[in-house]
């Protein structure tokens, strides 16, 4: 049974996951992390979660957002490089 990133991802060449499937999984994980941080923050406001739990959740969300922005920047940069290539 596959776990982690390889779970539920279509196989590309030589049994490796394809790029689109990996990006879809990364995006889904990022959205889940952001939603989780939101839930913990609301619980913190209502007094149902500790300050440390709220800080940890917000820091995880910040890390996830920073990673998503970095990946987006790399993808845009790669696209721009490809669009400048002579055919």
N, CA, C and O atoms as a printed pandas DataFrame, in Angstrom:
     atom_number atom_name residue_name chain_id  residue_number  x_coord  y_coord  z_coord
0              1         N          UNK        A               1    0.839   -1.180    0.000
1              2        CA          UNK        A               1    0.000    0.000    0.000
2              3         C          UNK        A               1    0.877    1.234    0.000
3              4         O          UNK        A               1    1.769    1.353    0.840
4              5         N          UNK        A               2    0.643    2.163   -0.930
5              6        CA          UNK        A               2    1.457    3.374   -1.051
6              7         C          UNK        A               2    0.984    4.421   -0.052
7              8         O          UNK        A               2   -0.205    4.523    0.250
8              9         N          UNK        A               3    1.933    5.189    0.451
9             10        CA          UNK        A               3    1.601    6.241    1.395
10            11         C          UNK        A               3    2.262    7.533    0.959
11            12         O          UNK        A               3    3.133    7.534    0.090
12            13         N          UNK        A               4    1.842    8.639    1.569
13            14        CA          UNK        A               4    2.485    9.918    1.320
14            15         C          UNK        A               4    2.177   10.453   -0.061
15            16         O          UNK        A               4    1.059   10.320   -0.558
16            17         N          UNK        A               5    3.173   11.055   -0.676
17            18        CA          UNK        A               5    3.003   11.728   -1.948
18            19         C          UNK        A               5    2.676   10.765   -3.067
19            20         O          UNK        A               5    1.979   11.136   -4.011
20            21         N          UNK        A               6    3.161    9.535   -2.986
21            22        CA          UNK        A               6    2.935    8.582   -4.070
22            23         C          UNK        A               6    1.531    7.982   -4.054
23            24         O          UNK        A               6    1.124    7.357   -5.033
24            25         N          UNK        A               7    0.790    8.158   -2.974
25            26        CA          UNK        A               7   -0.553    7.584   -2.876
26            27         C          UNK        A               7   -1.506    8.311   -3.817
27            28         O          UNK        A               7   -1.612    9.537   -3.781
28            29         N          UNK        A               8   -2.185    7.562   -4.643
29            30        CA          UNK        A               8   -3.208    8.145   -5.499
30            31         C          UNK        A               8   -2.672    8.955   -6.651
31            32         O          UNK        A               8   -3.424    9.724   -7.251
32            33         N          UNK        A               9   -1.416    8.819   -6.984
33            34        CA          UNK        A               9   -0.822    9.594   -8.066
34            35         C          UNK        A               9   -0.645    8.686   -9.270
35            36         O          UNK        A               9   -0.184    7.552   -9.143
36            37         N          UNK        A              10   -1.013    9.191  -10.439
37            38        CA          UNK        A              10   -0.844    8.428  -11.664
38            39         C          UNK        A              10    0.618    8.183  -11.954
39            40         O          UNK        A              10    1.469    9.006  -11.614
40            41         N          UNK        A              11    0.916    7.070  -12.574
41            42        CA          UNK        A              11    2.304    6.718  -12.860
42            43         C          UNK        A              11    2.701    7.226  -14.230
43            44         O          UNK        A              11    1.934    7.121  -15.188
44            45         N          UNK        A              12    3.884    7.770  -14.320
45            46        CA          UNK        A              12    4.447    8.209  -15.584
46            47         C          UNK        A              12    5.406    7.161  -16.080
47            48         O          UNK        A              12    5.193    5.967  -15.867
48            49         N          UNK        A              13    6.464    7.594  -16.741
49            50        CA          UNK        A              13    7.471    6.677  -17.266
50            51         C          UNK        A              13    8.156    5.936  -16.125
51            52         O          UNK        A              13    8.452    6.517  -15.081
52            53         N          UNK        A              14    8.400    4.658  -16.335
53            54        CA          UNK        A              14    9.121    3.806  -15.378
54            55         C          UNK        A              14    8.470    3.796  -13.996
55            56         O          UNK        A              14    9.161    3.676  -12.985
56            57         N          UNK        A              15    7.130    3.924  -13.948
57            58        CA          UNK        A              15    6.433    3.845  -12.677
58            59         C          UNK        A              15    6.546    5.081  -11.801
59            60         O          UNK        A              15    6.097    5.061  -10.655
60            61         N          UNK        A              16    7.131    6.150  -12.309
61            62        CA          UNK        A              16    7.261    7.388  -11.539
62            63         C          UNK        A              16    6.006    8.241  -11.712
63            64         O          UNK        A              16    5.390    8.217  -12.777
64            65         N          UNK        A              17    5.619    8.992  -10.683
65            66        CA          UNK        A              17    4.445    9.860  -10.817
66            67         C          UNK        A              17    4.714   10.971  -11.835
67            68         O          UNK        A              17    5.837   11.464  -11.944
68            69         N          UNK        A              18    3.675   11.359  -12.579
69            70        CA          UNK        A              18    3.873   12.431  -13.541
70            71         C          UNK        A              18    3.798   13.790  -12.836
71            72         O          UNK        A              18    3.287   13.905  -11.721
72            73         N          UNK        A              19    4.312   14.796  -13.508
73            74        CA          UNK        A              19    4.449   16.132  -12.922
74            75         C          UNK        A              19    3.100   16.710  -12.515
75            76         O          UNK        A              19    2.967   17.268  -11.426
76            77         N          UNK        A              20    2.105   16.581  -13.377
77            78        CA          UNK        A              20    0.786   17.149  -13.082
78            79         C          UNK        A              20    0.175   16.513  -11.831
79            80         O          UNK        A              20   -0.437   17.205  -11.018
80            81         N          UNK        A              21    0.338   15.218  -11.680
81            82        CA          UNK        A              21   -0.206   14.538  -10.498
82            83         C          UNK        A              21    0.499   14.977   -9.224
83            84         O          UNK        A              21   -0.135   15.174   -8.187
84            85         N          UNK        A              22    1.800   15.125   -9.309
85            86        CA          UNK        A              22    2.567   15.584   -8.141
86            87         C          UNK        A              22    2.139   16.995   -7.759
87            88         O          UNK        A              22    1.928   17.281   -6.580
88            89         N          UNK        A              23    2.009   17.879   -8.746
89            90        CA          UNK        A              23    1.588   19.253   -8.457
90            91         C          UNK        A              23    0.170   19.288   -7.880
91            92         O          UNK        A              23   -0.118   20.089   -6.991
92            93         N          UNK        A              24   -0.707   18.429   -8.382
93            94        CA          UNK        A              24   -2.073   18.362   -7.846
94            95         C          UNK        A              24   -2.048   17.937   -6.381
95            96         O          UNK        A              24   -2.765   18.502   -5.555
96            97         N          UNK        A              25   -1.222   16.938   -6.060
97            98        CA          UNK        A              25   -1.123   16.462   -4.678
98            99         C          UNK        A              25   -0.527   17.542   -3.765
99           100         O          UNK        A              25   -1.000   17.743   -2.646
100          101         N          UNK        A              26    0.498   18.225   -4.241
101          102        CA          UNK        A              26    1.118   19.301   -3.456
102          103         C          UNK        A              26    0.100   20.412   -3.195
103          104         O          UNK        A              26    0.024   20.949   -2.090
104          105         N          UNK        A              27   -0.672   20.746   -4.212
105          106        CA          UNK        A              27   -1.690   21.790   -4.066
106          107         C          UNK        A              27   -2.755   21.373   -3.054
107          108         O          UNK        A              27   -3.160   22.172   -2.210
108          109         N          UNK        A              28   -3.201   20.141   -3.137
109          110        CA          UNK        A              28   -4.197   19.633   -2.195
110          111         C          UNK        A              28   -3.667   19.670   -0.767
111          112         O          UNK        A              28   -4.378   20.073    0.154
112          113         N          UNK        A              29   -2.422   19.250   -0.584
113          114        CA          UNK        A              29   -1.811   19.273    0.751
114          115         C          UNK        A              29   -1.691   20.708    1.272
115          116         O          UNK        A              29   -1.913   20.957    2.457
116          117         N          UNK        A              30   -1.346   21.641    0.402
117          118        CA          UNK        A              30   -1.215   23.044    0.814
118          119         C          UNK        A              30   -2.566   23.604    1.245
119          120         O          UNK        A              30   -2.658   24.303    2.254
120          121         N          UNK        A              31   -3.603   23.301    0.490
121          122        CA          UNK        A              31   -4.945   23.774    0.841
122          123         C          UNK        A              31   -5.386   23.184    2.178
123          124         O          UNK        A              31   -5.955   23.886    3.013
124          125         N          UNK        A              32   -5.121   21.896    2.377
125          126        CA          UNK        A              32   -5.487   21.251    3.646
126          127         C          UNK        A              32   -4.756   21.892    4.824
127          128         O          UNK        A              32   -5.344   22.089    5.888
128          129         N          UNK        A              33   -3.479   22.217    4.638
129          130        CA          UNK        A              33   -2.700   22.858    5.706
130          131         C          UNK        A              33   -3.265   24.234    6.034
131          132         O          UNK        A              33   -3.374   24.601    7.204
132          133         N          UNK        A              34   -3.624   24.994    5.007
133          134        CA          UNK        A              34   -4.179   26.325    5.235
134          135         C          UNK        A              34   -5.525   26.245    5.958
135          136         O          UNK        A              34   -5.793   27.026    6.872
136          137         N          UNK        A              35   -6.366   25.300    5.543
137          138        CA          UNK        A              35   -7.667   25.135    6.196
138          139         C          UNK        A              35   -7.500   24.706    7.651
139          140         O          UNK        A              35   -8.228   25.171    8.528
140          141         N          UNK        A              36   -6.548   23.828    7.901
141          142        CA          UNK        A              36   -6.286   23.375    9.261
142          143         C          UNK        A              36   -5.835   24.533   10.156
143          144         O          UNK        A              36   -6.274   24.659   11.299
144          145         N          UNK        A              37   -4.961   25.366    9.620
145          146        CA          UNK        A              37   -4.490   26.530   10.383
146          147         C          UNK        A              37   -5.639   27.480   10.685
147          148         O          UNK        A              37   -5.701   28.075   11.761
148          149         N          UNK        A              38   -6.543   27.614    9.729
149          150        CA          UNK        A              38   -7.708   28.469    9.922
150          151         C          UNK        A              38   -8.593   27.937   11.051
151          152         O          UNK        A              38   -9.055   28.703   11.897
152          153         N          UNK        A              39   -8.821   26.637   11.059
153          154        CA          UNK        A              39   -9.655   26.013   12.089
154          155         C          UNK        A              39   -9.019   26.186   13.469
155          156         O          UNK        A              39   -9.704   26.544   14.428
156          157         N          UNK        A              40   -7.707   25.933   13.571
157          158        CA          UNK        A              40   -7.020   26.072   14.856
158          159         C          UNK        A              40   -7.037   27.528   15.316
159          160         O          UNK        A              40   -7.174   27.794   16.510
160          161         N          UNK        A              41   -6.900   28.472   14.385
161          162        CA          UNK        A              41   -6.942   29.891   14.753
162          163         C          UNK        A              41   -8.299   30.271   15.337
163          164         O          UNK        A              41   -8.375   30.993   16.332
164          165         N          UNK        A              42   -9.361   29.784   14.718
165          166        CA          UNK        A              42  -10.709   30.068   15.241
166          167         C          UNK        A              42  -10.886   29.431   16.615
167          168         O          UNK        A              42  -11.475   30.035   17.511
168          169         N          UNK        A              43  -10.374   28.208   16.781
169          170        CA          UNK        A              43  -10.450   27.561   18.092
170          171         C          UNK        A              43   -9.667   28.357   19.133
171          172         O          UNK        A              43  -10.084   28.460   20.287
172          173         N          UNK        A              44   -8.536   28.918   18.721
173          174        CA          UNK        A              44   -7.748   29.747   19.638
174          175         C          UNK        A              44   -8.508   30.988   20.065
175          176         O          UNK        A              44   -8.455   31.380   21.231
176          177         N          UNK        A              45   -9.212   31.608   19.135
177          178        CA          UNK        A              45  -10.017   32.791   19.447
178          179         C          UNK        A              45  -11.130   32.439   20.432
179          180         O          UNK        A              45  -11.459   33.223   21.321
180          181         N          UNK        A              46  -11.702   31.247   20.259
181          182        CA          UNK        A              46  -12.784   30.805   21.144
182          183         C          UNK        A              46  -12.279   30.219   22.454
183          184         O          UNK        A              46  -13.077   29.831   23.307
184          185         N          UNK        A              47  -10.963   30.150   22.624
185          186        CA          UNK        A              47  -10.384   29.621   23.852
186          187         C          UNK        A              47  -10.333   28.106   23.902
187          188         O          UNK        A              47  -10.138   27.530   24.972
188          189         N          UNK        A              48  -10.506   27.446   22.757
189          190        CA          UNK        A              48  -10.512   25.990   22.709
190          191         C          UNK        A              48   -9.156   25.404   22.325
191          192         O          UNK        A              48   -8.977   24.187   22.365
192          193         N          UNK        A              49   -8.204   26.252   21.955
193          194        CA          UNK        A              49   -6.867   25.783   21.570
194          195         C          UNK        A              49   -5.829   26.660   22.266
195          196         O          UNK        A              49   -6.055   27.844   22.520
196          197         N          UNK        A              50   -4.691   26.046   22.564
197          198        CA          UNK        A              50   -3.636   26.798   23.252
198          199         C          UNK        A              50   -2.953   27.769   22.282
199          200         O          UNK        A              50   -3.028   27.625   21.061
200          201         N          UNK        A              51   -2.299   28.742   22.864
201          202        CA          UNK        A              51   -1.567   29.719   22.057
202          203         C          UNK        A              51   -0.482   29.031   21.247
203          204         O          UNK        A              51   -0.247   29.388   20.093
204          205         N          UNK        A              52    0.178   28.052   21.838
205          206        CA          UNK        A              52    1.235   27.339   21.133
206          207         C          UNK        A              52    0.675   26.584   19.920
207          208         O          UNK        A              52    1.308   26.558   18.865
208          209         N          UNK        A              53   -0.484   25.982   20.061
209          210        CA          UNK        A              53   -1.101   25.271   18.939
210          211         C          UNK        A              53   -1.441   26.236   17.809
211          212         O          UNK        A              53   -1.252   25.919   16.635
212          213         N          UNK        A              54   -1.942   27.409   18.169
213          214        CA          UNK        A              54   -2.275   28.420   17.162
214          215         C          UNK        A              54   -1.012   28.891   16.449
215          216         O          UNK        A              54   -0.987   28.990   15.222
216          217         N          UNK        A              55    0.032   29.181   17.215
217          218        CA          UNK        A              55    1.289   29.641   16.618
218          219         C          UNK        A              55    1.866   28.566   15.700
219          220         O          UNK        A              55    2.318   28.879   14.599
220          221         N          UNK        A              56    1.857   27.306   16.134
221          222        CA          UNK        A              56    2.370   26.223   15.290
222          223         C          UNK        A              56    1.578   26.103   14.000
223          224         O          UNK        A              56    2.160   25.937   12.928
224          225         N          UNK        A              57    0.251   26.185   14.090
225          226        CA          UNK        A              57   -0.591   26.073   12.904
226          227         C          UNK        A              57   -0.350   27.233   11.941
227          228         O          UNK        A              57   -0.282   27.032   10.728
228          229         N          UNK        A              58   -0.223   28.433   12.475
229          230        CA          UNK        A              58    0.013   29.604   11.628
230          231         C          UNK        A              58    1.398   29.533   10.982
231          232         O          UNK        A              58    1.562   29.905    9.820
232          233         N          UNK        A              59    2.388   29.058   11.730
233          234        CA          UNK        A              59    3.730   28.923   11.157
234          235         C          UNK        A              59    3.751   27.861   10.061
235          236         O          UNK        A              59    4.432   28.036    9.051
236          237         N          UNK        A              60    3.013   26.759   10.244
237          238        CA          UNK        A              60    2.901   25.746    9.193
238          239         C          UNK        A              60    2.252   26.336    7.944
239          240         O          UNK        A              60    2.690   26.078    6.823
240          241         N          UNK        A              61    1.200   27.132    8.154
241          242        CA          UNK        A              61    0.519   27.767    7.024
242          243         C          UNK        A              61    1.455   28.745    6.309
243          244         O          UNK        A              61    1.466   28.814    5.080
244          245         N          UNK        A              62    2.233   29.496    7.078
245          246        CA          UNK        A              62    3.178   30.448    6.473
246          247         C          UNK        A              62    4.228   29.703    5.651
247          248         O          UNK        A              62    4.554   30.110    4.535
248          249         N          UNK        A              63    4.755   28.613    6.206
249          250        CA          UNK        A              63    5.745   27.804    5.489
250          251         C          UNK        A              63    5.157   27.243    4.197
251          252         O          UNK        A              63    5.813   27.236    3.155
252          253         N          UNK        A              64    3.919   26.777    4.276
253          254        CA          UNK        A              64    3.242   26.230    3.102
254          255         C          UNK        A              64    3.040   27.302    2.037
255          256         O          UNK        A              64    3.271   27.058    0.853
256          257         N          UNK        A              65    2.615   28.474    2.455
257          258        CA          UNK        A              65    2.405   29.571    1.509
258          259         C          UNK        A              65    3.715   29.994    0.861
259          260         O          UNK        A              65    3.756   30.240   -0.344
260          261         N          UNK        A              66    4.782   30.082    1.640
261          262        CA          UNK        A              66    6.094   30.447    1.106
262          263         C          UNK        A              66    6.562   29.417    0.077
263          264         O          UNK        A              66    7.106   29.775   -0.967
264          265         N          UNK        A              67    6.349   28.144    0.379
265          266        CA          UNK        A              67    6.726   27.082   -0.556
266          267         C          UNK        A              67    5.900   27.170   -1.828
267          268         O          UNK        A              67    6.442   27.032   -2.925
268          269         N          UNK        A              68    4.602   27.395   -1.701
269          270        CA          UNK        A              68    3.726   27.499   -2.871
270          271         C          UNK        A              68    4.136   28.670   -3.760
271          272         O          UNK        A              68    4.142   28.546   -4.985
272          273         N          UNK        A              69    4.473   29.784   -3.163
273          274        CA          UNK        A              69    4.910   30.952   -3.939
274          275         C          UNK        A              69    6.232   30.664   -4.646
275          276         O          UNK        A              69    6.412   31.052   -5.800
276          277         N          UNK        A              70    7.152   29.992   -3.968
277          278        CA          UNK        A              70    8.438   29.652   -4.581
278          279         C          UNK        A              70    8.245   28.705   -5.767
279          280         O          UNK        A              70    8.881   28.874   -6.807
280          281         N          UNK        A              71    7.371   27.713   -5.611
281          282        CA          UNK        A              71    7.096   26.787   -6.708
282          283         C          UNK        A              71    6.451   27.525   -7.872
283          284         O          UNK        A              71    6.824   27.317   -9.026
284          285         N          UNK        A              72    5.492   28.380   -7.573
285          286        CA          UNK        A              72    4.841   29.159   -8.627
286          287         C          UNK        A              72    5.850   29.998   -9.385
287          288         O          UNK        A              72    5.814   30.052  -10.614
288          289         N          UNK        A              73    6.756   30.658   -8.661
289          290        CA          UNK        A              73    7.775   31.490   -9.304
290          291         C          UNK        A              73    8.669   30.663  -10.223
291          292         O          UNK        A              73    9.022   31.114  -11.313
292          293         N          UNK        A              74    9.038   29.457   -9.791
293          294        CA          UNK        A              74    9.875   28.577  -10.620
294          295         C          UNK        A              74    9.128   28.127  -11.870
295          296         O          UNK        A              74    9.702   28.081  -12.958
296          297         N          UNK        A              75    7.848   27.795  -11.716
297          298        CA          UNK        A              75    7.049   27.360  -12.869
298          299         C          UNK        A              75    6.904   28.501  -13.865
299          300         O          UNK        A              75    7.049   28.286  -15.069
300          301         N          UNK        A              76    6.622   29.699  -13.394
301          302        CA          UNK        A              76    6.497   30.857  -14.288
302          303         C          UNK        A              76    7.821   31.135  -14.983
303          304         O          UNK        A              76    7.847   31.424  -16.179
304          305         N          UNK        A              77    8.911   31.050  -14.246
305          306        CA          UNK        A              77   10.230   31.266  -14.831
306          307         C          UNK        A              77   10.534   30.234  -15.917
307          308         O          UNK        A              77   11.058   30.578  -16.976
308          309         N          UNK        A              78   10.205   28.978  -15.652
309          310        CA          UNK        A              78   10.432   27.920  -16.645
310          311         C          UNK        A              78    9.570   28.151  -17.879
311          312         O          UNK        A              78   10.034   27.962  -19.003
312          313         N          UNK        A              79    8.326   28.556  -17.682
313          314        CA          UNK        A              79    7.443   28.839  -18.811
314          315         C          UNK        A              79    7.999   29.982  -19.657
315          316         O          UNK        A              79    7.984   29.910  -20.886
316          317         N          UNK        A              80    8.488   31.032  -19.003
317          318        CA          UNK        A              80    9.056   32.168  -19.732
318          319         C          UNK        A              80   10.289   31.743  -20.524
319          320         O          UNK        A              80   10.494   32.199  -21.648
320          321         N          UNK        A              81   11.103   30.877  -19.945
321          322        CA          UNK        A              81   12.268   30.367  -20.663
322          323         C          UNK        A              81   11.848   29.598  -21.906
323          324         O          UNK        A              81   12.423   29.777  -22.979
324          325         N          UNK        A              82   10.847   28.743  -21.758
325          326        CA          UNK        A              82   10.370   27.959  -22.891
326          327         C          UNK        A              82    9.764   28.847  -23.968
327          328         O          UNK        A              82    9.939   28.588  -25.159
328          329         N          UNK        A              83    9.056   29.885  -23.561
329          330        CA          UNK        A              83    8.422   30.757  -24.545
330          331         C          UNK        A              83    9.438   31.593  -25.308
331          332         O          UNK        A              83    9.131   32.090  -26.391
332          333         N          UNK        A              84   10.637   31.759  -24.771
333          334        CA          UNK        A              84   11.683   32.523  -25.454
334          335         C          UNK        A              84   12.512   31.662  -26.406
335          336         O          UNK        A              84   13.290   32.186  -27.203
336          337         N          UNK        A              85   12.345   30.340  -26.321
337          338        CA          UNK        A              85   13.143   29.446  -27.168
338          339         C          UNK        A              85   12.725   29.581  -28.625
339          340         O          UNK        A              85   11.545   29.744  -28.936
340          341         N          UNK        A              86   13.705   29.512  -29.507
341          342        CA          UNK        A              86   13.420   29.547  -30.937
342          343         C          UNK        A              86   12.930   28.176  -31.391
343          344         O          UNK        A              86   13.436   27.142  -30.955
344          345         N          UNK        A              87   11.962   28.189  -32.251
345          346        CA          UNK        A              87   11.417   26.913  -32.731
346          347         C          UNK        A              87   12.031   26.573  -34.077
347          348         O          UNK        A              87   11.708   25.537  -34.658
